[in-house]
Amino acid sequence: MCHVPGSDRHAFFYTAGRGMERFVIEELSCKVSAVDVESMPGKVFFKASPNLSSLRKVKSAERIFLLLHKGLPLTEYKGNFLFALRTFVIGEPKVWLDTLQTWQTFQEQLTKQEDFKRQEKVLKRKLVDDSSDLKSKTCKEENAVDGAHINQEQTSIDTVTQLPPQKLPVKNLDNTLFQHNTSETITFRVSCRCSGVYTKTMTAQDVGRIIGASLSKQFGWKPDLRKPLLEVFVHLNDMYSVVGFPILRQPLANRDYIQSTGLRATTAWAMASLAEICTANYILDPMCGVGAILLEAAMEWPHATFLGIDNSESQLKHALDNVKKAGVKDSVAFLKGSVLDLPVLSESMDAVISDVPFGKKFTCSKDMKELLPDIIRQMERVLRIGGVLVLLLSQKLHYHLKTNFRFKSNEDENLQIRVSDSSSECSSKVSEVKEQTAVKNFDFTSLTHIESHSVSLGVTEAVLFKCKKTSKSTFF
């Protein structure tokens, strides 16, 4: 049930990319007064007050839903699968009514916010027009035109203000058909995802059609795949079954302040959160591209100063457009330069964050495996002692880094203990292996490895790699 009886809390869930659930949970604890937080692969369930402004502050999530039902996989129910599916999705009509009323509350909040934005744009245009009029030589003619323009703009403001929020037409619970009071019915669309054993018997489209027919029969609603009033989200897999309503039509990950897209905003935010910027002053992205990481960091931690470096002028232009659109250009600067020779003073940065290029879009005269040692040396050089290094690496690059690079870590200490406790024969074998691999190992002992965390980038799997500089670099 969406509403929690005896309280003002409702049940919600965020969807998130694989590996991003931990970041969503951390944000819930800091930004939302959430209770009963539960994480599953790709989703985080919780209960909270229906405050849209608070819920939209979570930057690591993809979408936000009102939770209608959550239960066991339908394979756990005895009897016919289709009967179990219809029974689970429809459930009690009162649950649908309560959830729809909460959904309506959010739509009213959204309407008010959109009205405010429209009025703000109109007022900005009016100020621009007034400023232009002061410079005009034909004041009388310009004032007459301007007066008519203002009247038109004022009329549009009044029209927007008077428009009522889009109401969800529902009847009393006595009438189980939640319809308009007129002949017009609620339009809806079913978005269905299926994985696991379900895919062996039917597709997501088959399940969606079955659920759509059941909703039409039970509530009298009309399917509309293009512009429905309401979307019903259903996810079935071998771990759980979920039904919910998306609160926003656009994903949270689609930031309205991004002009040119680069690294997905949720991943960029997660990288920035690992960099401990809350206690930092100077943050560097030495391969910034369109500035996605710095943009997310500056929006969340405006007190810090951010520097982006890239060797592509076109990328830097897009990055500058992004920070201007977001209104953070005063705290973010960009320079053209090479990551192999950073134009930055040694030990001057509190954090270095970088999406190391990989994938089909990346082309370079040298393989990234060859460049990675020099890249990390430059990052190590500019970091102050106590500073944080966060990298986004492909799984192959991460494996290469683990096997050929040496950082300080608890794992190294444990390895030394195990070697000292083993027999002399085993110790000699370990020493022999170390001697054979010494030629290709790169020593970064001023950096202490903190964690490696796998995340999904859609079709690509990647790793977030975090280090701290705990001592002075020896080779600079």
Secondary structure, DSSP 8 states (H G I E B T S, - for coil): --B-TTSS-EEEEEE--TT-HHHHHHHHHHHS--EEEEEETTEEEEEE---HHHHTT--S-SEEEEEEEEES-GGGS-S-HHHHHHHHHH--HHHHHHHHHHHHHHHHHHHHHHHHHHHHHHHHHHHHHHHHHHT-S-HHHHHHHHHHHHHHHHHHHHHHHHS---------TTS-S---SSS---EEEEEEEE-GGGGGT--HHHHHHHHHHHHHHHH--EE-SSS-SEEEEEEE-SS-EEEEEES-SS-TTS-TT-SS--S-HHHHHHHHHHTTGGG-SEEEETT-TTTHHHHHHHHH-TTSEEEEEES-HHHHHHHHHHHHHHT-TTTEEEEE-BTTB-SS-TT-EEEEEEE---STT---SS-HHHHHHHHHHHHHHHEEEEEEEEEEEEHHHHHHHHHHEEEE-HHHHHHHHHHHHS-HHHHHHHHHHHHHHTTT-EEEEEEEEEEEEEEE-SSSEEEEEEEEE-S--S--
